[in-house]
């Protein structure tokens, strides 16, 4: 890896960490999901833009090892709860996911949420049209209970990949889901 890319990589990690710490001084149980949406969107946008500028190697190919290294080392929110994931939107392959390393390198096309939605396909479609938020129902890795997860995804410039991050939604703090079973 070129010395310039190493410096840019380090600066990107610092910038992403700074984006989340400016908006979140202290994680509080009652913090509204809408406040966290802003932070998640901002850190994903910053990471996508930054990665898009450094992940193309000297041969014009995407350096997936650099993407994995970034994703494995970039955490945000207090207690490093915030993390990124990266997938290929042309074939739904999982490129990087530090919380679920067993799915990295695999086709995520057939992965369903608890309600039968192919959420990785849905994320890919969202990234292709410019990015945005998406809700799906998966196991919370800390509680092992199915919860609503809201993620923001955005295309990484100069690649066929998208990067995302999300939050589990607490029903009491998020009015549009209060009536769900």
C-alpha positions in Angstrom: 0.0 0.0 0.0 1.4 3.4 -0.9 2.4 5.7 1.9 -0.2 8.3 0.8 -3.0 5.7 1.1 -1.9 4.8 4.6 -2.0 8.5 5.6 -5.4 8.9 4.0 -6.7 5.7 5.6 -5.6 7.0 9.1 -7.2 10.4 8.5 -10.4 8.7 7.4 -10.6 6.7 10.6 -10.0 9.8 12.6 -12.6 11.8 10.7 -15.3 9.1 11.0 -14.6 8.8 14.7 -14.9 12.6 15.0 -18.2 12.7 13.1 -19.9 10.6 15.7 -18.3 12.0 18.8 -19.3 15.6 17.9 -23.0 14.6 17.8 -23.0 12.2 20.6 -21.4 13.2 23.9 -23.0 10.5 25.9 -25.1 7.5 25.0 -28.4 7.6 26.9 -31.0 4.9 27.0 -33.8 7.3 26.1 -32.1 9.0 23.2 -34.4 9.3 20.3 -33.8 7.2 17.3 -34.2 10.2 15.0 -31.2 11.9 16.6 -29.0 8.8 16.0 -30.3 8.7 12.3 -28.4 11.9 11.7 -25.2 10.6 13.1 -25.5 7.3 11.2 -26.2 9.0 7.9 -23.2 11.4 8.4 -20.7 8.7 9.3 -21.8 6.5 6.4 -21.5 9.4 4.0 -18.1 10.4 5.3 -16.9 6.8 5.1 -18.3 6.2 1.6 -16.7 9.4 0.3 -13.3 8.7 2.0 -13.1 5.1 0.9 -14.1 6.1 -2.7 -11.0 8.2 -2.8 -8.5 5.6 -1.6 -9.7 2.1 -2.4 -8.6 1.9 -6.1 -5.1 0.4 -6.3 -2.4 1.2 -8.9 -3.9 -1.3 -11.3 -7.4 0.3 -11.2 -8.9 -2.5 -9.1 -10.8 -2.1 -5.8 -8.6 -3.0 -2.8 -11.0 -5.1 -0.8 -8.3 -5.8 1.8 -8.2 -2.0 2.5 -12.0 -1.9 2.8 -12.0 -4.8 5.3 -9.2 -3.2 7.3 -11.1 0.1 7.5 -14.4 -1.6 8.5 -12.7 -3.8 11.1 -11.1 -0.8 12.7 -13.7 1.9 12.4 -16.2 2.1 15.3 -18.4 5.0 16.4 -20.7 5.7 19.3 -19.7 5.1 22.9 -18.4 1.7 23.7 -17.7 1.1 20.0 -21.2 -0.1 19.3 -21.4 1.5 15.9 -19.9 -0.4 13.1 -19.9 -0.5 9.3 -20.7 -3.2 6.8 -19.8 -3.3 3.1 -21.5 -5.4 0.3 -21.2 -5.6 -3.4 -24.5 -4.4 -5.0 -24.0 -6.3 -8.3 -24.0 -9.8 -6.8 -24.8 -9.2 -3.1 -21.5 -10.6 -1.8 -20.6 -9.5 1.7 -17.3 -7.7 1.5 -16.8 -6.8 5.2 -18.8 -7.2 8.4 -16.9 -7.2 11.7 -19.8 -8.4 13.8 -20.6 -11.3 11.5 -17.3 -12.5 10.0 -18.8 -15.9 9.1 -20.8 -14.3 6.2 -17.8 -12.3 4.7 -17.1 -13.5 1.2 -20.5 -15.2 0.8 -23.5 -14.4 -1.4 -26.0 -12.6 0.8 -28.8 -12.7 -1.9 -30.8 -15.3 0.0 -30.4 -14.0 3.5 -33.8 -13.1 4.9 -34.9 -11.2 7.9 -37.4 -12.7 10.4 -40.3 -11.5 8.2 -39.0 -13.1 5.0 -37.6 -10.0 3.4 -34.4 -10.3 1.4 -32.9 -7.3 3.1 -29.4 -7.5 1.5 -31.1 -7.3 -1.9 -33.2 -4.4 -0.7 -30.1 -2.6 0.6 -28.4 -3.1 -2.8 -31.3 -1.6 -4.6 -31.4 1.3 -2.2 -27.7 2.0 -2.7 -28.1 1.8 -6.5 -30.6 4.7 -6.5 -28.5 7.0 -4.3 -28.7 5.5 -0.9 -31.0 5.9 2.0 -32.6 4.2 5.1 -34.0 0.7 5.2 -35.8 -1.1 8.1 -35.6 -4.9 8.6 -36.0 -7.4 11.4 -33.0 -9.2 12.6 -31.5 -10.6 15.8 -29.9 -8.0 18.0 -26.4 -9.4 18.5 -26.3 -8.3 22.1 -29.7 -9.5 23.3 -30.2 -12.3 20.8 -33.8 -11.1 20.3 -35.4 -10.1 17.0 -35.7 -6.3 16.7 -36.2 -3.7 14.1 -32.9 -2.5 12.7 -32.7 0.7 10.7 -29.7 1.0 8.5 -28.4 3.8 6.2 -26.6 2.6 3.0 -24.7 4.5 0.4 -22.6 3.6 -2.7 -18.8 3.9 -2.3 -17.8 6.1 -5.3 -15.7 4.4 -8.1 -16.9 0.9 -6.9 -19.8 -1.5 -7.1 -19.9 -1.6 -3.3 -22.0 0.1 -0.7 -21.3 0.8 2.9 -23.9 0.9 5.7 -24.4 1.2 9.4 -27.5 1.0 11.5 -29.2 1.0 14.9 -31.7 -1.3 16.6 -34.9 0.6 17.2 -36.5 0.7 20.7 -40.2 0.5 20.2 -41.0 3.0 23.0 -38.7 5.6 21.5 -39.9 5.3 17.9 -43.6 6.2 17.5 -44.2 4.7 14.0 -43.4 1.2 15.4 -45.3 1.3 18.7 -48.3 -0.6 17.3 -46.3 -3.5 15.8 -46.7 -7.0 17.4 
